Amino acid sequence: MLAVACMAVGPASAGAAPAAHAGASAHTSGAAADPGRTIAGRYKFHHRTYRFIEYVPRSLRPGRRVPLVVMVHGAQTTAEQEIHATGFNRIAEREGFVVLYPDVDDVGRIAPGPINQSWLFYDPLTYFRGYGDAAAIASLTRDTMTRAPIDPRRVYVVGVSAGGLMQSALTASYPDLYTAAVNVESAGYMDAFCFTTGTGLPVELSAQLAFAEMGPRARVVPTMVITSDADLAFPHQCGEKALEQALRTGDLALSGHQNAPLALTPASISHQREPGGYRYDVSTYRGPGGCLVAEKWLIHGMPHKWPGGPTDDTKWAGYADRKAPNGAQGAWDFVRQFTMPTTRLPAACS
């Protein structure tokens, strides 16, 4: 069961005030400089205690339901560090959506070396509905939807590195909860062993396993992938496979086959450059009728970091690469186009 204790920090929001739940003691966040309401706390799920930070922008208008973006951090990074590295709160304030930053449990916070602050992506159970860290994130997502005025048709998940593996688990296990997704510097469903090697699970098998996990909830989940050809943690082949897995899984949901009707090759590729920074290629993938179903950014030269980020906060510069295009803005621009479909195709196709 899920139990939450939380407290608000910073200016009051125009949105609904969060309810306090019985549970473990709350803690505060250092992200209160943003003008909205920053809520930080702990939550219990299956006898494990996690933490979270939630940002409710001041710009929300009473009575209006808004999108929710769930931003899942990577290993050796905290939810608070992810706030500052990505700059999602600024976009949320401007565009009017809530951001949830789940954090690992207390055991993960003290784990040694490369698995410090990491989700248990190496636990096979976490890739199945109702189990592991992915289930905890899904439960916290639903709890957030009861505290804030969230539109259930517009709930999105973004994951970076180990958090990207959680994203792949969440969209396979909970396609009825998450409308669209963004995978940053990571890999696809059950493909954790792509880490450092660029090989891992065959993409056809990953797609089939994700489709099987979706079960009767199977649908096309529009997916964006951001990857880099200089990433030594999750080589760009992992991101390429993550995108292909999402398309193949969507094809299975639509037709029972892995290569139609969603094409596995891009409908268009554009070559761009961040001013003063990296070159990157943007590939778009479209379904029947020309609807957008997937997008990929391949950044040339970026190491394993969050792409872009605020330009005026040097304290957090080590977590992001400002020579890259703005990943948070790109992620929002992609997911905002989609609402939970009422048919087996994304809403953009109807």
Buried (B, 14 or more C-beta within 10 A) or exposed (E): EBBBBBBBBBEEBBBEEBEBBEBBEBBBBEBBEBBBBBBBBBBBBEEBBBBBBBBBBBBBEEEEBBBBBBBBBBBBBBBBBBBBBBBBBBBBBEBBBBBBBBBBBEEBBEBEEEBBBBBBBEEEEBBBBEBBBBBBBBBBBBBBBEBBBBBBBBBBBBBBBBBBBBBBBBBBBBBBBBBBBBBBBBBBBBBBEBBEEBEBBEBEEBBBBBBEBBEEBBBBBBBBBBBBBBBEBBBBBBBBBBBBBBBBBBBBBBEEEBBEBBBBEBBEEEEEEBEEBBEBBBBBBBBEEEBBBBBBBBBBBBEBBBBBBBEEEEEBBEBBBBBBBBBBBBBBBBBBBBBBBEEEBBBBBE
